[in-house]
Amino acid sequence: MNKYVECPECAALVQPDADVEVGELITCPECGTELEVTAIDPLQVTLAPQVEEDWGE
């Protein structure tokens, strides 16, 4: 597994924990953007979806 992945927001190198799993959220230390792990080998991330309030709907 790659040890680093590039943040799609700021291009900084992010190092997730060694036991990271698909679907896990990690945070870019440079810009603070939440990233969702989409694949492990090779390591890939996307911008995490924004959680929206449903306000009881």
Backbone as a ProteinNet text record, in pm:
[ID]
protein_1_A
[PRIMARY]
MNKYVECPECAALVQPDADVEVGELITCPECGTELEVTAIDPLQVTLAPQVEEDWGE
[TERTIARY]
85.1	0	88	47.7	118.4	105.3	209.5	205.2	140.9	143.2	89.1	-10.3	-101.5	-195.6	-206.1	-229.5	-237.2	-377.7	-385.6	-514.4	-568	-691.5	-747.2	-779.7	-780.6	-813.5	-689.5	-579.1	-462	-333	-338.1	-224.3	-118.1	-148.1	-54.5	-52.1	56.5	65.4	7.8	-85.3	-153.2	-112.1	-76.3	-38.1	-144.4	-230.7	-331.4	-268.6	-342.6	-297.1	-273.1	-184.8	-151.5	-271.9	-365.4	-481.5	-607.1	-588.6	-701.6	-786.8	-918.4	-1011.2	-1091.9	-1144.4	-1230.2	-1352.2	-1385.7	-1499.3	-1460.8	-1339.1	-1293.1	-1265.6	-1290.5	-1262.9	-1130.1	-1048.4	-923.1	-922.3	-840.3	-835.4	-698.7	-698.7	-573.9	-513.5	-387.2	-326.3	-296.3	-290.8	-259.5	-381.8	-490.8	-607.5	-728.2	-722	-831.3	-949	-937.4	-1045.4	-1062.6	-1187.8	-1214.4	-1212.5	-1141.5	-1126.4	-1178.5	-1244.2	-1295.2	-1206.1	-1162	-1079.2	-1170.3	-1136	-1218.9	-1153.5	-1022.9	-951.5	-825.9	-782	-665.2	-538.6	-548.8	-429.3	-453.7	-419.5	-345.8	-439	-379.2	-454	-513.3	-645.3	-713.4	-813	-830.1	-927.2	-1006.4	-1123.5	-1203	-1246.3	-1298.3	-1352	-1469.8	-1473.5	-1582.3	-1711.7	-1822.1	-1950.8	-1988.7	-2046.4	-2092.4	-2219.9	-2224.4	-2342.7	-2441.8	-2563.4	-2665.1	-2765.6	-2812.2	-2916.2	-3048.7	-3125.9	-3255.1	-3367.1	-3335.2	-3429.8	-3561.3	-3554.7	-3673.8	-3758.8	-3710	-3790.2	-3783.4
-119.3	0	123.3	224.4	352.2	413.3	476.1	537.8	675.8	738.7	873.8	880.1	974.9	1001.8	1153.7	1200.9	1345.2	1396.9	1505	1568.9	1630.5	1597.2	1653.2	1802.4	1855	1996.3	2085.1	2044.9	2133	2068.4	1941.3	1865.7	1831.9	1849.8	1810.1	1657.8	1604.5	1460.2	1427.4	1332.5	1291.2	1148.1	1121.5	986.6	931.8	842.5	781.4	675.8	631.9	523.2	398	312.4	189.4	96.9	103.1	13.5	81	183.3	256.2	161.4	184.4	99.2	182.3	116.2	183.4	239.6	362.6	429.6	514.7	498.6	575.6	720	812.6	953.3	989.8	1062	1114.5	1264.4	1337.9	1483	1525.1	1611.4	1664.7	1757.8	1736.4	1821.3	1963.3	1982.3	2114.6	2205.5	2153.2	2239.2	2203.5	2088.7	2049.4	1984.6	1958.7	1897.2	1751.3	1707.7	1567.4	1488.8	1376.6	1290.9	1152.2	1090.3	954.8	858.2	753.6	651.8	567.9	562.1	488.6	359.8	345.6	223.7	213	88.8	65	38.4	-42	-77.8	-62.9	49.5	161.5	250.3	321.2	410.1	525.3	545.5	654.1	719.5	851	925.1	1020.3	1059.7	1163.7	1260.4	1374.1	1466.2	1399.1	1404.9	1342.5	1417.1	1345.5	1412.8	1498.5	1612.2	1701.1	1644.2	1636.9	1586.7	1700.3	1674.6	1778.3	1745.7	1849	1833.9	1804.1	1710.4	1683.4	1756.1	1815.4	1894.6	1821.8	1691.2	1614.3	1574.4	1595.4	1561.2	1413.5
0	0	0	-78.7	-75.9	62.3	107.2	238.9	234.6	119	106.3	-8.2	3.4	-104.5	-116.7	-237.7	-261	-232.1	-156.1	-127.8	-257	-296.3	-420.1	-408.1	-287.9	-266.1	-275.6	-208.1	-201.1	-250.5	-289.5	-343.1	-238.3	-110	-5	5.2	53.1	74.4	211.7	213.1	335.5	366.5	492	533	626.7	576.6	663.5	753.3	854.3	940.4	856.9	903.2	830.2	817.6	913.1	910.4	854.9	771.6	714	629.6	628.3	553.4	454.1	350.8	253.1	325.9	293.9	356.1	475.9	524.1	639.7	598.8	689.4	664.7	728.4	651.7	703.2	676	747.2	731.8	680.2	580.9	528.1	633.5	671.5	773.3	724.3	593.5	539	528.3	469.1	443.9	529.8	600.9	689	618.4	488.5	412.6	453.6	470.5	499.8	369.6	373.2	256.9	289.4	191.8	209.3	132.1	198.5	134.6	44	-84.7	-181	-228.5	-207.4	-245.2	-160.4	-138	-54.7	-136.3	-240.7	-315.6	-464.4	-525.1	-467.1	-384.1	-290	-201.7	-281.8	-268.6	-338.2	-243.8	-259.4	-178.8	-268.2	-219	-282.8	-173.4	-213.5	-115	-46.5	85.6	160.2	131.6	118.8	94.8	215	185.7	291.8	353.3	483.6	552.3	563	517.9	521.7	631.7	696.4	798.2	728.4	781.7	720.3	794.5	909.5	987.2	1007.8	1032	1064.6	947.1	826.1	707.7	679.2
[MASK]
+++++++++++++++++++++++++++++++++++++++++++++++++++++++++

